[in-house]
Structure formats: C-alpha cells, structure tokens
Amino acid sequence: MRFHSRKWVKPEDLNPNGTLFGGRLLAWIDEEAALYTVVQLENPKIVTKYISEINFMSTAKQGDIVEVGMEVTKFGKTSITLKCEARNKMTRETILTVDNIIMVNLDETGKPKPHGKTKVEFVKDRLNTKP
C-alpha cells in the first residue's frame, strides 16, 4: 500500500476525549480517495458511492502525524474500488482500515461514465510515453 498524504493532528481535530475525532479522519480519507481517483481516472468529476465497514484499531492525539494510504483492489466499468489504511506515524500503529471504498467516474451531466482503465497508472509513466 502506498501512503500518499500526511495530516498533522491539530486542536480543532480532537474530540472531547482529547484524541482524533473519527469524523475528521473519515473526511481526510474521503478526500484522499477522491484525489487518488481523480489522478488514476484522469477526470476531476468523481463521487464517493460506497464506504464499507470501518475498523478503528487505535487513535492519535494532538501533535501526531497521520498517514493515509490507498490501494486499488478493482477496476469496474465506471468505478474504481480502493482499500485504505490510516496509521499514526508517531506510534506506528494502524488507526483504522477500510476494505472497500467505491468511487464512480462521471460525465459532464453527472451520470456514471466508463473510464476505460484496467490497471494502476503512475503519473511518471504517463509523462514518459514515447512518440
């Protein structure tokens, strides 16, 4: 799994227990899934369709750094399915895992649109295409 982003846990990210609010982490994950999908499908028009069961295993506190990792598990006709792990960079513990996040590719009118992708592509490979 590749970890693409890091977030610094700030006071506004905390719940009444003084630990990272789960909703804040889920917002970070949804944003990372969207960014990852936009890059993979080369289309800024995508939406989150489904997020499976979320398994919280540990937490983070103010000052900790949280890393969010994504991995493609399936390419559908109009969708991409991801799995996710968020981990605490300071304690090296997994904070949560999500087995399935389904992101859907959309056309200009907001309807699902086939994307034609079948494998993970890296931007560096797209830039190195030979004429």
Accessible surface in RSA format (square Angstrom, percent):
REM  Atomic radii and reference values for relative SASA: ProtOr
REM  Chains: A
REM  Algorithm: Lee & Richards
REM  Probe-radius: 1.40
REM  Slices: 20
REM RES _ NUM      All-atoms   Total-Side   Main-Chain    Non-polar    All polar
REM                ABS   REL    ABS   REL    ABS   REL    ABS   REL    ABS   REL
RES MET A   1    82.68  42.8  20.69  13.7  61.99 147.6  23.30  19.8  59.38  78.7
RES ARG A   2   143.38  60.2 138.39  70.5   4.99  11.9  41.17  56.3 102.21  61.9
RES PHE A   3    51.09  25.6  16.93  10.5  34.15  88.9  17.07  10.3  34.02  97.4
RES HIS A   4    87.85  48.0  50.57  35.2  37.27  95.4  34.87  35.9  52.97  61.6
RES SER A   5    27.98  23.6  20.62  27.5   7.36  17.0  25.20  53.7   2.78   3.9
RES ARG A   6   147.82  62.1 121.74  62.1  26.07  62.1  36.71  50.2 111.11  67.3
RES LYS A   7    66.09  32.2  63.27  38.8   2.82   6.7  26.43  23.8  39.66  42.2
RES TRP A   8   163.37  65.6 153.54  74.3   9.82  23.1 148.15  79.0  15.22  24.7
RES VAL A   9     1.82   1.2   0.00   0.0   1.82   4.4   0.00   0.0   1.82   4.9
RES LYS A  10    97.82  47.7  96.70  59.3   1.12   2.7  41.84  37.7  55.98  59.6
RES PRO A  11    82.20  59.9  70.50  64.3  11.71  42.6  70.97  58.6  11.24  69.8
RES GLU A  12   112.18  64.4  88.04  66.6  24.14  57.5  58.63 113.4  53.55  43.7
RES ASP A  13     8.51   6.0   8.12   8.1   0.39   0.9   0.39   0.9   8.12   8.1
RES LEU A  14    46.80  26.1  23.72  17.0  23.09  58.0  23.72  16.7  23.09  62.1
RES ASN A  15    34.87  24.0  23.94  23.1  10.92  26.3  10.01  24.1  24.86  24.0
RES PRO A  16   144.79 105.5 100.81  91.9  43.98 159.9 113.88  94.0  30.91 192.1
RES ASN A  17   126.38  87.2  94.24  91.1  32.13  77.4  23.31  56.1 103.07  99.6
RES GLY A  18    35.38  43.6   0.00   N/A  35.38  43.6  25.44  69.8   9.94  22.3
RES THR A  19    36.81  26.2  36.81  37.3   0.00   0.0  28.65  38.5   8.16  12.3
RES LEU A  20    10.98   6.1   2.38   1.7   8.60  21.6   2.38   1.7   8.60  23.2
RES PHE A  21   109.53  54.8 109.53  67.8   0.00   0.0 109.53  66.4   0.00   0.0
RES GLY A  22    21.21  26.2   0.00   N/A  21.21  26.2  14.88  40.8   6.32  14.2
RES GLY A  23    31.81  39.2   0.00   N/A  31.81  39.2  20.32  55.8  11.49  25.7
RES ARG A  24    86.45  36.3  82.30  42.0   4.15   9.9  10.04  13.7  76.41  46.3
RES LEU A  25     1.32   0.7   1.32   0.9   0.00   0.0   1.32   0.9   0.00   0.0
RES LEU A  26    51.03  28.4  48.91  35.0   2.13   5.3  49.25  34.6   1.78   4.8
RES ALA A  27    58.05  53.4  44.84  69.2  13.21  30.0  52.84  74.4   5.21  13.8
RES TRP A  28    26.79  10.7  24.47  11.8   2.32   5.4  12.43   6.6  14.35  23.3
RES ILE A  29     1.13   0.6   1.13   0.8   0.00   0.0   1.13   0.8   0.00   0.0
RES ASP A  30    52.97  37.1  52.47  52.2   0.51   1.2   9.38  22.1  43.59  43.5
RES GLU A  31    89.65  51.5  82.67  62.5   6.98  16.6  33.89  65.6  55.76  45.5
RES GLU A  32    14.92   8.6  14.13  10.7   0.79   1.9   1.89   3.6  13.04  10.6
RES ALA A  33     0.00   0.0   0.00   0.0   0.00   0.0   0.00   0.0   0.00   0.0
RES ALA A  34    28.14  25.9  28.14  43.4   0.00   0.0  28.14  39.6   0.00   0.0
RES LEU A  35    99.47  55.4  98.84  70.7   0.63   1.6  99.33  69.8   0.14   0.4
RES TYR A  36    25.06  11.7  19.79  11.3   5.27  13.7  16.16  12.1   8.90  11.0
RES THR A  37     0.00   0.0   0.00   0.0   0.00   0.0   0.00   0.0   0.00   0.0
RES VAL A  38    43.74  28.8  42.72  38.7   1.02   2.5  42.72  37.1   1.02   2.8
RES VAL A  39    69.17  45.5  63.45  57.4   5.72  13.8  69.05  60.0   0.13   0.3
RES GLN A  40     9.22   5.2   8.52   6.2   0.69   1.6   0.10   0.2   9.12   6.9
RES LEU A  41     8.93   5.0   0.00   0.0   8.93  22.5   0.00   0.0   8.93  24.0
RES GLU A  42   103.36  59.3  67.84  51.3  35.52  84.6  33.06  63.9  70.30  57.4
RES ASN A  43    19.31  13.3  17.78  17.2   1.54   3.7   8.80  21.2  10.51  10.2
RES PRO A  44   110.24  80.3  89.87  81.9  20.37  74.1  89.87  74.2  20.37 126.6
RES LYS A  45    98.09  47.9  92.54  56.8   5.55  13.2  48.62  43.8  49.47  52.7
RES ILE A  46    23.87  13.6   6.16   4.6  17.71  42.7   6.16   4.4  17.71  48.1
RES VAL A  47    69.05  45.4  64.94  58.8   4.11   9.9  69.05  60.0   0.00   0.0
RES THR A  48    52.31  37.2  24.94  25.3  27.37  65.2  19.76  26.5  32.55  49.2
RES LYS A  49   145.00  70.7 110.82  68.0  34.18  81.4  66.10  59.5  78.91  84.1
RES TYR A  50   107.75  50.3 102.44  58.3   5.31  13.8  73.44  55.2  34.30  42.3
RES ILE A  51    61.31  34.9  36.10  26.9  25.21  60.8  36.10  26.0  25.21  68.4
RES SER A  52    14.65  12.4   9.51  12.7   5.14  11.8  12.12  25.8   2.53   3.5
RES GLU A  53   148.34  85.2 126.20  95.5  22.14  52.7  55.55 107.4  92.79  75.8
RES ILE A  54    55.18  31.4  33.24  24.8  21.94  52.9  33.24  23.9  21.94  59.5
RES ASN A  55    70.52  48.6  67.76  65.5   2.77   6.7  13.59  32.7  56.93  55.0
RES PHE A  56   101.77  50.9  76.37  47.3  25.40  66.1  76.68  46.5  25.09  71.8
RES MET A  57   104.71  54.2  64.89  42.9  39.83  94.8  64.11  54.5  40.61  53.8
RES SER A  58    32.09  27.1  12.31  16.4  19.78  45.6  26.20  55.8   5.89   8.3
RES THR A  59    62.38  44.4  55.74  56.5   6.63  15.8  52.39  70.4   9.99  15.1
RES ALA A  60     1.97   1.8   0.00   0.0   1.97   4.5   1.97   2.8   0.00   0.0
RES LYS A  61   121.71  59.4 121.52  74.6   0.19   0.5  87.42  78.7  34.29  36.5
RES GLN A  62    98.42  55.0  81.48  59.5  16.94  40.3  21.29  45.3  77.13  58.5
RES GLY A  63    33.59  41.4   0.00   N/A  33.59  41.4  25.04  68.7   8.55  19.2
RES ASP A  64     7.69   5.4   7.69   7.7   0.00   0.0   0.00   0.0   7.69   7.7
RES ILE A  65    54.86  31.2  54.86  40.9   0.00   0.0  54.86  39.5   0.00   0.0
RES VAL A  66     0.00   0.0   0.00   0.0   0.00   0.0   0.00   0.0   0.00   0.0
RES GLU A  67     5.04   2.9   5.04   3.8   0.00   0.0   0.00   0.0   5.04   4.1
RES VAL A  68     0.53   0.3   0.53   0.5   0.00   0.0   0.53   0.5   0.00   0.0
RES GLY A  69     0.00   0.0   0.00   N/A   0.00   0.0   0.00   0.0   0.00   0.0
RES MET A  70     2.34   1.2   0.00   0.0   2.34   5.6   0.00   0.0   2.34   3.1
RES GLU A  71    59.92  34.4  57.58  43.6   2.34   5.6  23.69  45.8  36.23  29.6
RES VAL A  72    23.73  15.6   4.31   3.9  19.42  46.8   4.31   3.7  19.42  52.7
RES THR A  73    69.84  49.7  32.74  33.2  37.10  88.4  38.46  51.7  31.38  47.4
RES LYS A  74   129.59  63.2 122.06  74.9   7.52  17.9  73.21  65.9  56.37  60.0
RES PHE A  75    41.53  20.8  15.80   9.8  25.73  66.9  15.80   9.6  25.73  73.6
RES GLY A  76    19.50  24.1   0.00   N/A  19.50  24.1  15.01  41.2   4.50  10.1
RES LYS A  77   160.59  78.3 138.36  84.9  22.23  52.9  92.55  83.3  68.05  72.5
RES THR A  78    32.78  23.3  31.63  32.1   1.16   2.8  13.13  17.6  19.66  29.7
RES SER A  79    21.53  18.2  21.53  28.7   0.00   0.0   5.07  10.8  16.47  23.1
RES ILE A  80     0.00   0.0   0.00   0.0   0.00   0.0   0.00   0.0   0.00   0.0
RES THR A  81    13.53   9.6  13.53  13.7   0.00   0.0   7.22   9.7   6.32   9.5
RES LEU A  82     0.00   0.0   0.00   0.0   0.00   0.0   0.00   0.0   0.00   0.0
RES LYS A  83    75.15  36.7  75.15  46.1   0.00   0.0  21.70  19.5  53.45  56.9
RES CYS A  84     2.67   2.0   0.00   0.0   2.67   6.3   0.00   0.0   2.67   2.9
RES GLU A  85    39.08  22.4  39.08  29.6   0.00   0.0   3.18   6.1  35.90  29.3
RES ALA A  86     0.00   0.0   0.00   0.0   0.00   0.0   0.00   0.0   0.00   0.0
RES ARG A  87    78.74  33.1  78.74  40.1   0.00   0.0  14.51  19.8  64.23  38.9
RES ASN A  88     1.04   0.7   0.97   0.9   0.06   0.2   0.00   0.0   1.04   1.0
RES LYS A  89    89.23  43.5  78.50  48.2  10.73  25.5  39.59  35.6  49.64  52.9
RES MET A  90   109.86  56.9  77.54  51.3  32.31  76.9  75.22  64.0  34.64  45.9
RES THR A  91    68.93  49.0  43.27  43.9  25.66  61.1  50.83  68.3  18.09  27.4
RES ARG A  92   211.73  88.9 181.80  92.7  29.93  71.3  61.16  83.6 150.57  91.3
RES GLU A  93    90.56  52.0  85.99  65.1   4.58  10.9  30.07  58.2  60.49  49.4
RES THR A  94    38.60  27.5  30.22  30.6   8.38  20.0   9.69  13.0  28.91  43.7
RES ILE A  95     2.83   1.6   2.83   2.1   0.00   0.0   2.83   2.0   0.00   0.0
RES LEU A  96     0.00   0.0   0.00   0.0   0.00   0.0   0.00   0.0   0.00   0.0
RES THR A  97    37.52  26.7  36.69  37.2   0.84   2.0  27.71  37.2   9.81  14.8
RES VAL A  98     1.53   1.0   0.19   0.2   1.33   3.2   0.55   0.5   0.98   2.6
RES ASP A  99    97.72  68.4  92.35  91.9   5.37  12.7  19.95  46.9  77.77  77.6
RES ASN A 100    57.81  39.9  57.81  55.9   0.00   0.0   4.23  10.2  53.58  51.8
RES ILE A 101     0.06   0.0   0.06   0.0   0.00   0.0   0.06   0.0   0.00   0.0
RES ILE A 102    44.42  25.3  44.42  33.1   0.00   0.0  44.42  32.0   0.00   0.0
RES MET A 103     0.39   0.2   0.39   0.3   0.00   0.0   0.39   0.3   0.00   0.0
RES VAL A 104    12.14   8.0  12.14  11.0   0.00   0.0  12.14  10.6   0.00   0.0
RES ASN A 105     2.28   1.6   2.28   2.2   0.00   0.0   0.00   0.0   2.28   2.2
RES LEU A 106    23.20  12.9  22.40  16.0   0.80   2.0  22.40  15.7   0.80   2.2
RES ASP A 107    32.88  23.0  31.59  31.4   1.30   3.1   7.07  16.6  25.82  25.7
RES GLU A 108   138.09  79.3 112.76  85.3  25.33  60.3  58.97 114.1  79.12  64.6
RES THR A 109   108.00  76.8  74.18  75.2  33.83  80.6  80.02 107.5  27.99  42.3
RES GLY A 110    41.98  51.8   0.00   N/A  41.98  51.8  21.87  60.0  20.11  45.0
RES LYS A 111   130.47  63.7 130.47  80.1   0.00   0.0  73.82  66.4  56.65  60.3
RES PRO A 112    81.76  59.6  63.98  58.3  17.78  64.6  63.98  52.8  17.78 110.5
RES LYS A 113    76.53  37.3  75.64  46.4   0.90   2.1  41.97  37.8  34.56  36.8
RES PRO A 114    74.33  54.2  64.37  58.7   9.96  36.2  64.37  53.1   9.96  61.9
RES HIS A 115    25.72  14.1   1.78   1.2  23.94  61.2   8.07   8.3  17.65  20.5
RES GLY A 116    71.81  88.6   0.00   N/A  71.81  88.6  43.49 119.4  28.32  63.4
RES LYS A 117    35.24  17.2  28.07  17.2   7.17  17.1  17.18  15.5  18.06  19.2
RES THR A 118   118.37  84.2  93.21  94.5  25.16  60.0  68.92  92.6  49.45  74.7
RES LYS A 119   140.82  68.7 136.43  83.7   4.39  10.5  83.29  75.0  57.54  61.3
RES VAL A 120    50.25  33.1  36.05  32.6  14.20  34.2  36.05  31.3  14.20  38.5
RES GLU A 121    48.79  28.0  45.06  34.1   3.73   8.9  14.65  28.3  34.14  27.9
RES PHE A 122    73.44  36.7  70.79  43.8   2.65   6.9  73.44  44.5   0.00   0.0
RES VAL A 123    72.32  47.6  69.03  62.5   3.29   7.9  69.03  60.0   3.29   8.9
RES LYS A 124   132.86  64.8 127.88  78.5   4.98  11.9  96.64  87.0  36.21  38.6
RES ASP A 125    71.76  50.3  62.94  62.6   8.82  20.8  28.78  67.7  42.97  42.9
RES ARG A 126    56.34  23.7  41.97  21.4  14.37  34.2  36.81  50.3  19.53  11.8
RES LEU A 127   139.21  77.5 109.43  78.3  29.79  74.9 112.73  79.2  26.48  71.3
RES ASN A 128   105.41  72.7  87.00  84.1  18.41  44.3  29.22  70.3  76.20  73.7
RES THR A 129   104.83  74.6  79.62  80.7  25.21  60.1  61.33  82.4  43.49  65.7
RES LYS A 130   186.91  91.2 157.22  96.5  29.69  70.7 101.23  91.1  85.68  91.3
RES PRO A 131   181.04 131.9 107.03  97.6  74.01 269.0 147.49 121.8  33.55 208.5
END  Absolute sums over single chains surface
CHAIN  1 A     8000.7       6391.7       1609.0       4470.0       3530.7
END  Absolute sums over all chains
TOTAL          8000.7       6391.7       1609.0       4470.0       3530.7
